[in-house]
Structure formats: structure tokens, C-alpha cells
Amino acid sequence: MEDMKDIQWFPGHMAKTRRMIAKSLPLVDAVAELLDARLPLSSRNPEFNRLTGKKPRLVILNKADMADPDITNQWMQFYKKKGYAVITADSKNGKGVKQFAPALRELLKEQLQRYADKGMKGRPIRVMILGIPNVGKSSLINRLAGGKRAKAEDRAGVTRTQQWIKTTDSVELLDTPGVLWPKLDDQEVAVRLAMTGAIRDDILDKEALAARLLKLLHQEYPQAIAERYKISPEQEGEGFELLEQMAKNRGMLLSGGVPNTERAAITLLDEFRGTKLGRISLEKP
Ligand code: G4P
């Protein structure tokens, strides 16, 4: 499974996704853009607007269970102002997923009314789900399909390999979610994605990555860092010094009492990703 995910990062697959989107766009009523609620900017594809044009959009702030609820609310307002429908979800556990169909119906209200006026009342809403790797596309689709993932019938105008997944709410999903690219050539973006574990964290050494994360958390979530690692909010110093402090406070020492910053780095990244530090967002609107 891990290998497959790595393969999806090949630029060649991006070209394939672009073609898939261009071909499928006329077949869907809306696009669902899946973002990581903890970092909606870094987890988005920079070409998304260009690729999906004026298609009505539902933004799903996924992994909301791990994100700071106040900041997630700010993001919701931010995307609503842009004219998108927005929901939050925890696709792993299914929380919020039931808002998917109602949000789409609201977004497409006028279009659905036009269909109804033409007597096409039971017509399902068709949606394409797009997002970067690991953002939760498969989890969401499994939740929406109610575990069945029964393939819907072929339809005229759709290639044989492209099929629709039915959900219980008369919404149909394209069976292959679109895998898009984040803006990986932006170092800041790559670093934040690596912090969450969305991309392999060997783009930076673990200690450098953890030092940056610890500095950021110490600034934005001082209470969490004080509670878990006994680093005072008043403590000054760069990330690496904080990491040394954390190692000392946790008794992670090498011979001669040298702080084991490598172990502290691994611990910090694991505990952050495992929400041991609480619900944390890395980006604000
Ligand atoms: P993808 O298709 O977009 O690549 O993503 P996928 O659904 O495979 O999800 C990637 C990882 O993120 C999975 O964890 C999945 O369980 C987790 N995930 C997806 N949505 C949510 C969410 O809303 N909240 C939380 N907390 N996690 C979510 P994994 O570690 O790869 O697998 P597993 O440990 O869950 O088995």
C-alpha cells in the first residue's frame, strides 16, 4: 500500500490526472475538494481552480478531528465567502460525512430545481472527489458508499473503465478519486506536509523538521508544550534548543548527559501526529 502511494507522486501521474479531470468534468455536477483541515493551504493543489473551472465546489475540511476547532471555523467562513459549500469531516470515523449530500443539494439547489422542472426528479447528483495523496479520499468514499462500494452500471458516454459509486443519498461518485499534487516545490508547503506525515519526512532530517515544529507549537500552542514537555511559554531559543530542552525534561539523554535530540524529534513527530498534544492547526486563514 505504501508503495502505491509513493507511485502516485510521480509527475507522470499528474498528467494522467489532468486528463482524467478534463474528461470527467462535463459528467459531474460538482467537484469535491478534499483538504486537510490542519493545513488547508498546503494540502491544496495549486492548479485546482484552473483544472476545475467554474464547476460548483464543495470544500471538505477533512481530518477536522485533529485540527483546532476555532481555526477550522475560521476556514469555513473563509471558503464560504468564496462561494463554496463547506463541510468538516472525520472520514476515518465517519463524523460529519452525513453532511455531504445535503451540502451538495444546497450548493446545486437551482440546478436541481431546473432538472425537477424538466421532470428529471430522481436524477442523482454526480460528483468527482479530488485531493492530494493521504488527505482521506479513499476513507471518505468508503464512508459515503457505506462500505459497499458496489459499482454502478456503465452509462452512455462514460468509458467502460470509468464507473460510478452509488451512495445512499442519491449522490454518485466517480469511482477513481483524482489524485492531485500539492505545491511541493514550495519548501514551506513541503515542510508542513512532512510535519503531518502526509509526505515522507526524509525531505528534511527528522531533527530539523521536529525543531521547526516545536518552535511553531511553542509559539502557537504554548500551553500544550508546557503541559506535555514542561517547556515554559517564556522559554526563549530556537527550535533546536527547545528540542534539547524537551530531551532533557523527558530524560532522553545519551552517555555523558548529552540530550538525545534524535529521540526527542521522533517522539515529538509521533505525538503531534497522534494528537497527543491536542487538536492543532498549522495554518490560519
Ligand atoms: P487518500 O485516499 O486520499 O490517499 O487517503 P486515505 O483515505 O488512504 O487516508 C490516509 C490516512 O489518513 C489513513 O491513515 C486514514 O485512516 C487517515 N484519515 C483519513 N481521513 C481521516 C480523518 O478525517 N481523520 C483522521 N484522524 N484520519 C483520517 P493511515 O494511517 O494510512 O491508515 P490507518 O492507520 O487509518 O489504517
Boltz pocket constraint, residues with backbone or C-beta under 6 A from the ligand:
constraints:
  - pocket:
      binder: B
      contacts: [[A, 62], [A, 63], [A, 64], [A, 65], [A, 66], [A, 89], [A, 90], [A, 91], [A, 92], [A, 93], [A, 131], [A, 132], [A, 133], [A, 134], [A, 135], [A, 136], [A, 137], [A, 138], [A, 139], [A, 140]]
      max_distance: 6.0
